[in-house]
C-alpha cells in the first residue's frame, strides 16, 4: 500500500484571511496555523484521492475556535484532542458494525477506549495549562490535641516579620 502525502492547505483554497486563521488557532504565524489545519484535515479526511469537503474544514475550524487556543501549545493540544475524539468515535463505529466479528468488535472497542482516555488526558493537560486543573481539597473531620500541645484550626498564612 502506497503512502499518500498528507493534504496541506496549499491544496485547498480557503476563503479565510491568514490573520483570521491565526486568530482561530491562537497563533501569530499564518504558516503555523495552516500547518495545524493541514494536520487536522489529514486526520478528518484521510482519503487524499478525494477532494476535501469544505464542510469538514468549516466544522474543524468551528471546533478549534470553540476550544479557543491562545498559543501554539494550546493549538496543538486542540488539534490532537479533535483527532483523538474523531479516532475514538470512528473506531467505536467500526466495532459496532453489525457485520463485525467478535474479535474485531473487541479490538475496535479497545482502540476506541484508548483514544477516549487520550482525549481525556489531552483535555486535562489543556485545562491544567489554563489554570483550570483539578484542585484537591482535604477535609479533616477529627483533630485530637493532647494535653500540653497547641493546635491551630483554619488557614495559616505566613506574613513578613520575625519572631
C-alpha positions in Angstrom: 0.0 0.0 0.0 1.5 3.3 -1.0 1.6 6.1 1.5 -0.2 9.3 0.4 1.1 12.7 1.4 -0.9 14.5 4.0 -3.2 17.1 2.4 -2.0 20.6 3.0 -3.7 23.9 2.9 -1.9 24.7 -0.3 -4.1 22.0 -2.0 -7.3 23.6 -0.7 -8.4 27.2 -1.4 -9.6 28.7 1.8 -11.9 31.7 2.0 -10.4 32.8 5.2 -7.8 35.5 5.7 -4.5 34.4 7.2 -5.0 36.7 10.2 -8.4 35.1 10.9 -6.9 31.6 10.6 -4.2 32.7 13.1 -6.9 34.0 15.4 -8.8 30.7 15.3 -5.7 28.8 16.3 -4.4 31.4 18.7 -1.0 31.8 16.9 0.8 34.6 15.2 2.4 32.9 12.3 0.0 32.0 9.4 2.2 29.1 8.3 1.9 27.6 11.7 -1.9 28.0 11.6 -2.0 26.5 8.0 0.2 23.6 9.2 -2.1 22.8 12.1 -5.2 23.0 9.9 -3.4 20.7 7.4 -2.7 18.1 10.1 -6.3 18.3 11.3 -7.7 17.9 7.8 -5.3 15.0 7.2 -7.0 13.1 10.1 -10.6 14.1 9.4 -10.2 13.5 5.6 -7.6 10.7 5.2 -8.5 9.9 1.6 -6.2 12.1 -0.4 -7.7 10.7 -3.7 -11.0 12.6 -2.9 -11.3 16.4 -2.8 -11.7 17.8 0.7 -15.2 18.7 1.6 -15.3 22.4 2.7 -17.8 21.4 5.4 -15.1 19.2 7.0 -12.8 22.2 7.2 -15.6 24.5 8.5 -16.5 22.0 11.2 -12.9 21.6 12.2 -12.3 25.3 12.4 -15.5 25.8 14.4 -14.4 23.2 17.0 -10.9 24.7 17.2 -12.5 28.1 17.7 -14.8 26.8 20.4 -11.8 25.4 22.2 -10.2 28.8 22.0 -6.4 28.2 21.9 -4.3 31.1 23.0 -0.9 29.9 21.8 0.8 27.3 19.8 0.8 24.7 22.6 -2.9 25.1 23.2 -3.5 24.9 19.4 -1.5 21.7 19.2 -3.5 20.2 22.1 -6.7 21.3 20.5 -5.8 19.6 17.2 -4.7 16.4 19.0 -7.9 16.4 21.1 -10.1 16.7 18.0 -8.1 13.9 16.3 -8.4 11.7 19.4 -12.1 12.2 19.6 -12.6 11.6 15.9 -10.5 8.4 16.1 -12.3 7.2 19.2 -15.7 7.6 17.6 -14.6 6.1 14.3 -13.2 3.0 16.0 -16.3 2.6 18.1 -18.5 2.9 14.9 -16.4 0.3 13.2 -16.6 -2.0 16.2 -20.4 -1.6 16.5 -21.0 -2.5 12.8 -23.4 -5.5 12.7 -21.1 -7.5 10.4 -18.1 -7.0 12.7 -16.7 -10.3 14.2 -16.4 -10.6 17.9 -12.6 -10.3 17.7 -12.9 -7.2 15.5 -15.5 -5.7 17.9 -13.3 -6.3 20.9 -10.2 -4.8 19.0 -12.1 -1.7 17.9 -13.6 -1.2 21.3 -10.2 -1.4 22.9 -8.7 1.0 20.4 -11.7 3.4 20.9 -11.4 3.3 24.7 -7.6 4.1 24.5 -8.4 7.1 22.2 -11.1 8.2 24.7 -8.5 8.1 27.5 -6.1 10.0 25.4 -8.7 12.6 24.7 -9.4 13.0 28.4 -5.7 13.3 29.2 -5.3 16.0 26.5 -8.3 17.9 27.8 -6.8 17.7 31.3 -3.4 19.0 30.0 -5.2 21.9 28.2 -7.2 22.8 31.4 -4.1 22.5 33.6 -2.2 24.8 31.3 -5.0 27.3 31.6 -5.0 27.1 35.4 -8.2 25.1 35.4 -6.7 21.9 36.7 -8.2 19.8 39.4 -7.7 21.2 42.9 -7.6 18.7 45.7 -9.4 19.6 48.9 -8.7 17.8 52.1 -11.4 17.9 54.8 -10.3 17.0 58.3 -13.1 15.7 60.3 -11.5 15.0 63.7 -8.4 16.5 65.3 -7.1 15.4 68.7 -4.9 17.7 70.6 -3.1 16.1 73.5 -2.7 17.9 76.9 0.1 20.5 76.7 0.1 20.7 72.9 -1.1 23.5 70.7 -3.3 23.4 67.6 -4.5 25.9 65.0 -7.6 25.3 63.1 -8.1 27.3 59.9 -6.0 28.7 57.1 -2.5 29.7 58.1 -0.6 32.4 56.2 2.9 33.4 56.9 3.4 37.2 56.8 6.5 39.2 57.0 8.2 39.9 60.3 10.2 37.8 62.6 9.7 36.2 65.8 
